[in-house]
Amino acid sequence: MRKTLGWLLSLVVLIGTMGAAGSTAQAATAAEPTAATDIKDQILGIPGMSLIEEKPYPGYRFFVLSYEQPVDHRQPWKGTFKQRLTLLHKDVSRPSVFFTSGYNVSTSPRRSEPTTIIDGNQVSMEYRFFTPSRPDPANWSHLDIWQAASDQHRIFTALKKIYRKNWLSTGASKGGMTATYYERFYPRDMDGVVAYVAPNDVVNNEDSAYDRFFAKVGTKECRDRLNAVQREALVRREPLEAKYAVAAAENGWTFTTVGDLDKAYEAVVLDYVWAFWQYSLLADCASVPAAATASDQEIWDTIDAISGFSAYSDQGLQTYTPYYYQAGTQLGSPDIKQPHLKGLSRYGYQPPRNFVPRDIPMTFQPGVMADVDKWVRNNANQMLFVYGQNDPWGAEPFRLGYGVRDSHVMIAPGANHGANVARLMDGEKALATSKILQWAGVAPAAALADAGKATPLAAPDAQLDQPDLEREPQLRP
């Protein structure tokens, strides 16, 4: 456990305090939470922590909380904001998982896969600048990966005084990236990291890996079928944009940020192939219409179901403004060649700048992702990366070098952006489960002796274990 020295120092101080005069001991007892103190009171005893609501759930306590954070961790005296988080409390004697999606936090009780495996507590953090966790006024230069990692570090430091057992961090997609960045900047906090489907765009302008991915993913029949629908949607731009205008009027969609309906329409269409492989499986290709004989309504329906025509409206973009800002300043975003659309595409893949209001300044910072990539390759310690074989985001994965310790990259066969440990091949699934249990400090003796006997410690729960189905935006260059 990485915190052993700090724990021992705390123990020495506590023993010294208990050996002092009676009045001093009573004061120390009053200052330190005890097992008899209600967990809610212990949590709300943390300076800056406040309760939004508590929701009942069998076997747990579930709290929606607000925590006061510095707007700028480098200059904490220059203002604060309220950051939303949730806590699924099992027991202080259990290990804890620090989860983030990299976006908004769900205010319904949920349990990530590592939390189920270790039967632990779960802290879930809303990423800074996603509303309502946004400073007011918002200085967007304070939205970067170091500031977000520092948010996590402060929350962990505060809660570690209550939840003293091992901690793991986790997340999927942007959440997996977030867990990785947190480890890069604060490598002594967590006892292990489980990063799912985390993109690693080291050089923003070099995206040939995605072209190679789309040239071989699935089957040629499926690729041709998807490409034909995408092409047909641009061939029939005029009648389908007329339908789009009607839908926009009915739903109140506007297109100020992206520029106009035509740019929004093409952005949705160009997402189609990527979004299919991100969210669907090869078997779903049978439901894709044959472009040559499909009606306008059938083309519209399949594009809408897979890409979503609301995505690039002002209303659809608003929630994801912080994401597109980060894509255009630090994270980078992929580009792909689409030769089957030659002569039909007017704009190509539009840059993140087109999806962020113009009054928010943006400048790309090259080298930020390369720094993280280099650190992971050379310093990863007790980190697990899980990818889906048919997920576009796996085209540029994190890779491990010779200097890493007890770290692994695993690929779930046939899986999409929902890849997880449960979808790995049996041998890797057992190894991954065993490692997660070991890092959390709760591996049964049988699992330590034989990884094949490692299984999740918590019983399945259909409500707690269901993923939040909010779709993420497709990244753009």
Salt bridges, closest charged atoms under 4 A:
ASP38 OD1 - ARG61 NH1 3.25
GLU53 OE2 - LYS55 NZ 3.79
GLU54 OE1 - LYS40 NZ 3.64
GLU54 OE2 - ARG61 NE 2.53
ASP72 OD2 - HIS142 NE2 3.59
ASP119 OD1 - LYS90 NZ 3.50
GLU126 OE2 - ARG84 NH2 2.58
ASP151 OD1 - HIS73 NE2 2.60
ASP151 OD2 - ARG128 NE 2.79
GLU183 OE2 - ARG2 NH1 2.87
ASP189 OD1 - LYS3 NZ 3.63
ASP189 OD2 - HIS153 ND1 2.66
ASP211 OD2 - LYS337 NZ 3.68
ASP224 OD2 - LYS220 NZ 2.63
GLU232 OE2 - ARG236 NE 2.87
GLU241 OE2 - ARG237 NH1 3.69
ASP262 OD1 - ARG237 NH1 2.88
ASP262 OD2 - ARG346 NH1 2.95
GLU266 OE1 - ARG237 NH2 2.75
ASP271 OD1 - ARG476 NH2 2.88
ASP296 OD1 - ARG236 NH1 2.84
ASP371 OD2 - ARG184 NE 2.73
ASP373 OD2 - ARG377 NE 2.92
ASP391 OD2 - HIS417 ND1 2.65
ASP406 OD1 - HIS408 NE2 3.29
ASP406 OD1 - LYS435 NZ 3.03
ASP465 OD1 - ARG111 NE 2.83
ASP468 OD1 - ARG110 NE 3.02
GLU472 OE1 - HIS417 NE2 3.91
